[in-house]
Amino acid sequence: MSLSILIFFAIVFIFVCVLRLAKIGALCAFLLAGVISGPYVLNLFELTDTWTFLGELGILFLWFNLGLEINMKRLWEMRRTIFGFGAAQVLMVAIMLFPILFGVTSWSILGCIMVSLLLAMSSTSEDVQILTDKNLLNTNMGQQTFSILLFQDLLSIPLLAMLPVFAGKSFNLGATAIDIFVLSAALIVGVVIVGRFIINPLMKAVSKLKSKEAFLLAIMINIIAWALVMDFIGLPVGLGAFLAGMLLSETIYRHQISAEITPYAMLFLAFFFISLGMELNLPFLSDNWYIVLGGVVALIAIKFAAIFMVARVRHVPSSEAASIALILAQGGEFGLLMLQTMKTSGIDALPQSHQEILTAIIILSIMVTPILFAVYDKLRRSGKLFSKTPLNQPIEQKNKEKPAVVICGFGRVGRIVAKMLEAQNISYIAIDLDVDVVMLGREYGFNVVYGDTRNEGVLRDLGLRPRYTKAVVVALDGATNARETVLTIKNIAPRVKIFARARNLADSKILLKEGVFEAQPETIESSLFLAYGVLTHLGFSDKKIDDLFDQMRADNYAMIDSNLSAE
């Protein structure tokens, strides 16, 4: 084991801890760790193809998660914000940047237009992470920011396809636009066909194996396969990952997929930002530091002003408008991707040295944004900027599950509970790991989805909330599965009332010890109902029988337990 690996992880750990204390996201820590570990400081590693490969995987996972969150229904519901606010933001930034670039550089008009559009794009990975860390993603401000980012991601497809036009290698703009339209239509049709006849049957077959490893590998193969298809037809591989996510967002497996893939997505995304930090050519930057510094300040200032103005025109409150503008004020991964594509493809639309400076400006703007937003947020909370009105007020979302009751397991007991809740118009969500049970339940109209109730991410994604969820029903086969589910529930919502079904008295006692409010051993309860009929037939009054049963339940079946133990 190399000592450099230990030093590298120590550096990452220190930066993550320090920036977390300063309430700054971990992605900035990974960037700094890449700079310190890179060839120009400690030289622990060289930026090899391995680092680049890991970083590319991080981008694929990022696009996949975006696609997983955006199904066609949600895309349609957000269309006005996406194509209104998003388009206006990109246009305004490009309009403000173009005359400056044309005046201070020797680039062609098409080159200035291309760079203006590239710099109008923001860092999706960093901005989503900032919103998540600050618990702002499900707020009105967070949703508007996310809509702009989504428009930028969608815009990256035609921009990349039109790169030859911007580079001056093709002037047939109309033909290029027609090609993009025809290709987009073909992609939509292809996605629908492949999703229905290949992806769904494949995921169903894999789910029946009940193998976490097979399930995860099926997801990764799906991502890579679509990325390769896009690469083959000349489109960005990220689009393939995005389409893979959209395909699976419409299925019953979405919540389980999200829970399984998120840890790996964050890991590979960290590698991407580390590789970005390593890419910074520090000697070159030190010789041109004034240009880079001026470029970073100008980029952030211009984008902030442009986005703030657009937001205010759309009647967004000043505090939220400033937050949106500051979060989006940096450059993005797409700009870096375009510059890298130009370098590897031999497109000389810009001088090589200018590409190096633009790369540095984008990377440094990405590094600075979390720090600026942390300072801004602190000033806003103290009342020194705008008002103390909190930004993290959640909005109602039609697509987010908000069940009053969560049912873990959808066998006989789970179905009966769901039926009774439906009869009383009580909202619920049922979860089961048996895909056949889920499909059958959905055919009969039950609100049941595929997922592992032992996975914290699944329960959170399906709406288990400390203050909102009224009760959880655990109706799982196997004491171990039930116990692990109870522990997961308690970790998310410690005070929620859990009602469990147990096979026998011993399992019931285990669950009660873990904090279950009520655990009914089905073998004993069914025997009690049978005894009820016998005692009624023998002439005992209902009140006397009820008192007897209540006493037995209050004593946790102590009378029965002692007799069973004696046997």
C-alpha positions in Angstrom: 0.0 0.0 0.0 1.5 3.3 -1.1 2.1 6.1 1.5 0.8 8.6 -1.1 -2.7 7.0 -0.9 -2.8 7.5 2.9 -1.7 11.1 2.5 -4.2 11.7 -0.2 -7.2 10.5 1.8 -5.9 12.4 4.9 -5.9 15.6 2.7 -9.5 14.9 1.5 -10.6 14.1 5.1 -9.1 17.4 6.4 -10.7 19.5 3.7 -14.1 17.8 4.0 -14.1 18.3 7.8 -12.9 21.9 7.7 -15.3 23.0 5.0 -18.2 21.1 6.6 -17.6 23.1 9.8 -17.7 26.2 7.6 -21.0 24.9 6.2 -19.5 24.5 2.7 -20.2 21.5 0.5 -17.8 18.6 0.1 -17.4 19.1 -3.7 -15.3 22.2 -3.0 -13.1 20.0 -0.7 -12.6 17.5 -3.5 -11.5 20.2 -5.9 -9.0 21.6 -3.3 -7.7 18.1 -2.6 -7.1 17.5 -6.3 -5.1 20.8 -6.5 -2.9 19.9 -3.5 -2.5 16.2 -4.6 -1.8 17.1 -8.2 1.4 17.3 -10.2 2.1 21.0 -9.3 2.0 20.8 -5.5 2.6 17.5 -3.7 2.7 15.4 -6.9 1.1 12.4 -5.2 -0.6 11.3 -8.4 -0.5 12.1 -12.1 -3.7 12.8 -14.0 -3.8 9.5 -15.8 -6.5 7.9 -17.9 -7.8 6.1 -14.8 -8.7 9.4 -13.0 -10.3 10.7 -16.2 -12.3 7.5 -16.6 -13.5 7.7 -12.9 -14.5 11.3 -13.4 -16.5 10.5 -16.6 -18.3 7.8 -14.6 -19.2 10.5 -12.1 -20.7 12.7 -14.8 -22.7 9.7 -16.1 -24.1 9.0 -12.7 -25.0 12.7 -12.3 -27.0 12.7 -15.5 -28.6 9.4 -14.7 -29.9 10.8 -11.3 -31.2 13.8 -13.1 -33.1 11.6 -15.6 -34.4 9.5 -12.7 -35.9 12.6 -11.1 -37.4 13.9 -14.3 -40.1 11.8 -16.0 -42.1 13.1 -18.8 -45.1 14.0 -16.6 -42.9 16.2 -14.3 -41.1 17.7 -17.3 -44.5 18.8 -18.7 -45.6 20.2 -15.3 -42.4 22.2 -15.0 -42.3 23.3 -18.7 -43.0 27.0 -18.1 -40.2 27.4 -15.6 -37.8 25.2 -17.5 -38.3 26.7 -21.0 -39.3 30.2 -19.7 -36.9 31.0 -16.8 -34.2 28.7 -18.1 -34.2 30.0 -21.7 -34.4 33.7 -20.5 -31.4 33.1 -18.1 -29.2 31.6 -20.8 -30.1 34.3 -23.3 -29.6 37.1 -20.9 -26.1 35.9 -19.8 -25.1 35.3 -23.4 -26.2 38.7 -24.5 -24.3 40.4 -21.7 -21.1 38.3 -22.3 -21.0 38.5 -26.1 -20.0 42.2 -26.5 -17.4 42.0 -23.7 -15.8 38.9 -25.3 -15.9 40.4 -28.8 -14.3 43.6 -27.5 -11.5 42.2 -25.5 -10.5 39.1 -27.6 -9.6 38.5 -31.2 -12.1 35.6 -31.6 -14.5 35.4 -34.5 -18.2 36.2 -34.0 -19.2 32.6 -33.9 -16.4 31.9 -31.4 -17.7 34.6 -29.1 -21.2 33.3 -29.4 -20.0 29.8 -28.6 -18.0 30.9 -25.5 -20.9 33.1 -24.3 -23.3 30.1 -24.4 -20.7 27.9 -22.8 -20.2 30.3 -19.9 -23.9 30.7 -19.5 -24.1 27.1 -18.4 -23.7 26.3 -14.7 -22.4 23.4 -12.7 -25.3 21.0 -12.3 -23.4 18.7 -9.9 -22.3 21.4 -7.6 -25.5 23.4 -7.6 -27.7 20.4 -6.9 -25.3 19.4 -4.1 -25.5 23.0 -2.6 -29.3 22.8 -2.7 -29.3 19.4 -1.1 -26.8 20.3 1.7 -28.8 23.4 2.5 -32.1 21.5 2.4 -33.4 23.8 -0.3 -34.0 21.4 -3.2 -37.7 21.0 -2.4 -38.4 24.7 -1.9 -39.7 27.2 -4.4 -36.3 28.7 -4.9 -34.7 25.3 -5.2 -37.2 24.1 -7.8 -36.7 27.2 -10.0 -32.9 26.8 -9.7 -33.3 23.1 -10.7 -35.5 24.0 -13.6 -32.8 26.4 -15.0 -30.2 23.7 -14.6 -32.4 21.2 -16.4 -32.9 23.6 -19.3 -29.1 24.0 -19.5 -28.6 20.2 -19.6 -31.2 19.9 -22.4 -29.6 22.8 -24.3 -26.2 21.1 -24.1 -27.5 18.5 -26.6 -27.9 20.9 -29.6 -24.9 23.0 -28.6 -22.6 20.0 -28.8 -24.2 18.9 -32.0 -23.6 22.3 -33.5 -19.9 22.5 -32.4 -18.7 22.2 -36.0 -20.8 25.2 -37.0 -19.3 27.3 -34.2 -15.8 26.1 -35.1 -16.4 27.3 -38.7 -16.1 23.8 -40.2 -19.7 23.8 -41.3 -22.0 26.7 -42.2 -25.1 24.8 -43.0 -27.0 25.8 -39.9 -30.4 24.7 -41.2 -29.3 21.2 -42.1 -27.7 20.8 -38.7 -31.0 21.9 -37.0 -33.0 19.5 -39.1 -30.6 16.7 -38.2 -31.0 17.5 -34.5 -34.8 17.5 -34.8 -34.9 14.2 -36.6 -32.4 12.6 -34.2 -34.4 13.8 -31.2 -37.6 12.4 -32.6 -35.9 9.0 -33.3 -34.5 9.0 -29.8 -37.9 9.5 -28.2 -39.5 6.7 -30.2 -36.5 4.5 -29.5 -36.6 5.2 -25.8 -40.3 4.2 -25.6 -39.8 1.0 -27.6 -36.7 -0.1 -25.7 -38.2 0.8 -22.4 -41.3 -1.2 -22.9 -40.0 -4.3 -24.6 -36.5 -4.6 -23.2 -35.8 -2.6 -20.0 -39.0 -3.4 -18.1 -38.8 -7.2 -18.7 -35.1 -7.2 -17.9 -35.5 -5.3 -14.6 -38.4 -7.6 -13.7 -36.3 -10.7 -14.3 -33.4 -9.3 -12.2 -35.7 -8.2 -9.4 -37.0 -11.8 -9.1 -33.4 -12.9 -8.3 -33.5 -10.7 -5.1 -29.8 -10.1 -5.5 -28.6 -6.6 -4.6 -25.5 -7.1 -6.7 -27.4 -8.2 -9.8 -29.8 -5.3 -9.4 -27.0 -2.8 -9.2 -25.1 -4.3 -12.1 -28.2 -4.2 -14.3 -28.5 -0.4 -13.5 -24.9 0.2 -14.4 -25.1 -1.8 -17.6 -28.2 0.2 -18.6 -26.3 3.5 -18.0 -23.2 2.5 -19.9 -25.2 0.9 -22.8 -27.2 4.1 -23.4 -24.0 6.2 -23.1 -22.3 4.1 -25.8 -25.3 4.4 -28.1 -25.2 8.2 -27.8 -21.4 8.2 -28.3 -21.9 6.0 -31.4 -24.2 8.5 -33.0 -22.1 11.5 -32.1 -24.0 12.9 -29.1 -22.7 13.5 -25.6 -22.6 10.3 -23.5 -24.3 12.1 -20.6 -27.4 12.3 -22.7 -27.5 8.5 -22.8 -27.3 8.3 -19.0 -30.0 10.9 -18.8 -32.3 8.9 -21.1 -31.5 5.7 -19.0 -32.7 7.6 -15.9 -35.8 8.8 -17.6 -36.6 5.3 -18.8 -36.4 3.9 -15.3 -38.2 6.9 -13.7 -41.5 5.6 -15.0 -41.1 2.2 -13.5 -41.9 0.7 -10.1 -38.2 0.3 -9.4 -37.4 4.0 -9.4 -37.1 4.4 -5.6 -35.0 1.3 -5.1 -32.7 2.4 -8.0 -32.3 5.8 -6.5 -31.3 4.4 -3.1 -28.9 1.9 -4.5 -27.1 4.2 -7.0 -26.7 7.4 -4.9 -23.7 6.3 -2.8 -21.8 5.2 -5.9 -22.8 8.4 -7.8 -21.4 10.6 -5.0 -18.2 8.5 -4.9 -17.5 8.8 -8.7 -18.6 12.5 -8.7 -15.9 13.1 -6.1 -13.3 11.6 -8.4 -14.5 13.9 -11.2 -13.9 17.0 -9.0 -10.6 15.7 -7.8 -9.5 15.2 -11.4 -10.6 18.8 -12.2 -8.4 20.1 -9.4 -5.5 18.1 -10.8 -6.0 19.5 -14.3 -5.3 23.1 -13.1 -2.0 24.1 -14.7 -0.6 26.2 -11.8 2.6 27.4 -13.5 0.6 28.7 -16.5 -2.0 30.3 -14.2 0.6 32.0 -12.1 2.0 33.7 -15.2 -1.5 34.8 -16.2 -3.0 35.2 -12.7 -4.4 38.7 -13.3 -6.3 37.5 -16.4 -7.7 34.4 -14.6 -8.7 36.4 -11.5 -10.3 39.1 -13.6 -12.1 36.5 -15.6 -13.5 34.7 -12.5 -14.7 38.0 -11.0 -16.2 39.2 -14.2 -18.0 35.9 -14.9 -19.5 35.6 -11.5 -20.5 39.3 -11.5 -22.1 39.3 -15.0 -23.9 36.0 -14.5 -25.2 37.1 -11.1 -26.5 40.4 -12.5 -28.1 38.8 -15.5 -29.9 36.0 -13.6 -31.0 38.4 -10.8 -32.6 40.7 -13.4 -34.4 37.8 -15.1 -35.6 36.5 -11.8 -36.9 39.9 -10.7 -38.7 40.4 -14.0 -40.4 37.0 -13.2 -41.5 38.5 -9.9 -39.2 36.3 -7.8 -38.6 37.9 -4.4 -35.3 39.7 -4.1 -33.9 37.3 -1.5 -34.7 34.3 -3.6 -33.6 36.0 -6.8 -30.2 36.7 -5.2 -29.9 33.1 -4.0 -30.7 31.7 -7.4 -28.3 34.1 -9.2 -25.4 33.3 -6.8 -25.8 29.6 -7.0 -25.8 29.7 -10.8 -23.1 32.3 -11.2 -20.2 29.8 -11.9 -19.2 28.0 -15.1 -20.2 24.4 -15.5 -19.0 20.9 -16.4 -20.5 21.3 -19.9 -18.1 24.2 -20.7 -15.2 22.0 -19.6 -16.5 19.1 -21.7 -16.8 21.3 -24.8 -13.3 22.7 -24.3 -11.9 19.2 -23.9 -13.9 18.0 -27.0 -12.3 20.8 -29.0 -8.9 19.9 -27.8 -9.2 16.2 -28.6 -11.1 16.7 -31.9 -8.5 19.2 -33.2 -11.1 22.0 -33.5 -9.1 25.3 -33.3 -12.0 27.7 -32.8 -10.0 29.3 -30.0 -6.2 29.5 -29.4 -4.8 26.8 -27.1 -3.7 29.3 -24.4 -7.1 30.9 -24.4 -8.7 27.5 -23.8 -6.4 26.9 -20.8 -7.4 30.3 -19.3 -11.1 29.5 -19.9 -10.7 26.1 -18.3 -9.1 27.7 -15.2 -11.8 30.4 -15.0 -14.6 27.8 -15.0 -12.9 25.5 -12.5 -12.0 28.4 -10.1 -15.6 29.8 -10.4 -16.9 26.4 -9.4 -14.5 26.4 -6.4 -15.5 29.9 -5.3 -19.3 29.5 -5.5 -19.9 27.4 -2.4 -17.8 29.8 -0.3 -19.6 32.9 -1.6 -23.0 31.3 -1.0 -22.1 30.3 2.5 -21.0 33.9 3.3 -24.2 35.2 1.6 -26.4 32.8 3.5 -24.8 33.8 6.8 -25.4 37.5 6.1 -28.9 36.9 5.0 -29.8 34.9 8.1 -28.3 37.6 10.3 -30.6 40.2 8.5 -27.7 42.2 7.1 -28.8 41.3 3.5 -32.5 41.4 2.5 -34.5 39.8 5.3 -34.5 36.9 7.7 -37.2 35.2 5.8 -36.1 31.5 5.5 -35.5 30.1 2.1 -36.1 26.5 3.1 -39.9 26.6 3.3 -41.0 23.4 1.4 -43.5 23.6 -1.4 -46.3 21.1 -2.2 -45.2 18.7 -4.8 -47.7 16.5 -6.6 -45.1 13.9 -7.4 -43.7 13.5 -3.9 -45.2 10.8 -1.8 -46.7 12.1 1.4 -48.4 9.1 3.0 -50.0 9.1 6.4 -49.2 5.4 6.8 -46.3 3.4 5.4 -46.8 -0.3 5.0 -43.7 -2.4 4.9 -44.5 -5.7 3.2 -47.5 -6.4 1.0 -48.5 -10.0 1.8 -51.9 -11.0 3.2 -51.6 -8.7 6.3 -50.3 -5.7 4.3 -53.1 -6.0 1.7 -55.8 -6.2 4.4 -54.4 -3.1 6.2 -54.2 -1.2 2.8 -57.8 -2.1 2.0 -59.0 -0.8 5.4 -57.0 2.4 5.0 -58.5 2.9 1.5 -62.0 2.4 3.0 -61.3 5.3 5.4 -59.6 7.5 2.7 -56.3 7.4 4.5 -53.2 8.0 2.4 -50.7 5.2 2.4 -47.7 3.7 0.5 -46.9 0.0 0.5 -43.5 -1.4 -0.2 -42.4 -4.9 -1.1 -39.3 -6.6 -2.5 -41.3 -9.3 -4.4 -41.9 -7.9 -7.9 -44.7 -10.3 -8.6 -46.6 -9.1 -5.4 -46.0 -5.5 -6.4 -47.3 -6.0 -10.0 -50.3 -7.9 -8.8 -51.1 -5.3 -6.2 -50.9 -2.5 -8.7 -53.2 -4.4 -11.1 -55.8 -4.3 -8.3 -55.3 -0.6 -7.8 -53.2 -0.6 -4.6 -50.5 2.0 -4.1 -47.6 -0.4 -3.8 -44.1 0.0 -5.1 -40.9 -2.1 -5.4 -38.3 -1.5 -2.7 -36.2 -2.8 0.2 -37.7 -1.5 3.4 -34.3 -2.1 5.1 -32.8 0.6 3.0 -33.0 4.1 4.5 -32.9 5.8 1.2 -36.0 3.9 0.0 -38.1 4.8 3.0 -37.1 8.5 2.8 -37.7 8.7 -0.9 -41.2 7.1 -0.4 -42.3 9.7 2.1 -41.4 8.5 5.6 -41.2 11.8 7.5 -40.7 12.4 11.3 -43.6 14.9 11.5 -45.9 13.8 8.7 -46.1 10.1 8.9 -48.7 9.0 11.4 -47.9 5.3 11.6 -45.8 2.5 10.1 -47.1 -1.1 9.6 -44.4 -3.8 9.4 -45.9 -6.9 7.9 -42.8 -8.7 6.7 -41.9 -12.4 6.6 -38.9 -13.2 8.8 -37.9 -11.8 12.1 -34.6 -10.6 10.9 -36.1 -8.5 8.0 -38.7 -7.1 10.3 -36.1 -6.2 13.0 -33.8 -4.5 10.4 -36.7 -2.6 9.0 -37.8 -1.4 12.4 -34.2 -0.2 13.2 -34.2 1.7 9.8 -37.6 3.3 10.6 -36.4 4.4 14.0 -33.3 6.0 12.5 -35.4 8.2 10.3 -38.4 8.9 12.5 -37.7 7.9 16.2 -41.1 8.8 17.5 -43.3 7.3 14.8 -45.7 4.6 16.0 -44.8 1.2 14.6 -47.4 -1.6 14.4 -45.8 -5.0 13.5 -47.0 -8.4 12.7 -44.9 -11.2 14.1 -44.9 -15.0 13.4 -44.9 -16.0 17.0 -44.5 -14.7 20.6 -40.7 -14.9 20.5 -40.6 -12.6 17.4 -43.1 -10.3 19.0 -40.9 -9.8 22.0 -37.9 -9.0 19.9 -39.8 -6.4 18.0 -41.2 -4.8 21.2 -37.7 -4.6 22.6 -36.6 -2.6 19.5 -39.3 0.0 20.1 -42.3 -1.3 18.2 -45.5 0.2 19.7 -47.5 -2.9 19.1 -46.5 -6.4 17.8 -49.2 -8.9 17.2 -48.0 -12.6 17.0 -50.3 -14.0 14.3 -50.2 -17.6 15.6 -51.5 -16.6 19.0 -54.0 -14.0 17.7 -55.6 -16.4 15.3 -55.9 -18.9 18.2 -57.6 -16.2 20.3 -60.2 -15.6 17.7 -60.8 -19.3 17.5 -61.1 -19.5 21.3 -63.5 -16.5 21.2 -65.9 -18.6 19.2 -65.6 -21.6 21.5 -66.2 -19.6 24.7 -69.1 -17.8 23.1 -70.6 -21.2 22.2 -70.1 -22.3 25.8 -72.2 -19.4 27.1 -69.6 -16.9 28.2 -70.5 -13.2 27.8 -68.7 -11.1 25.2 -67.6 -8.7 28.0 -66.0 -11.5 30.1 -64.2 -12.8 27.0 -63.0 -9.4 26.0 -61.7 -8.7 29.6 -59.9 -12.0 29.5 -58.2 -11.3 26.2 -57.4 -7.7 27.2 -55.7 -9.0 30.3 -53.7 -11.5 28.3 -52.6 -8.9 25.8 -51.7 -6.4 28.6 -49.5 -9.0 30.2 -47.9 -9.7 26.8 -49.4 -13.1 26.7 -47.6 -14.1 30.0 -50.1 -16.8 30.8 -49.7 -18.5 27.4 -45.9 -17.9 27.4 -45.4 -19.7 30.7 -47.5 -22.7 29.5 -45.6 -22.9 26.2 -42.3 -22.7 28.1 -43.3 -25.5 30.4 -44.0 -27.7 27.4 
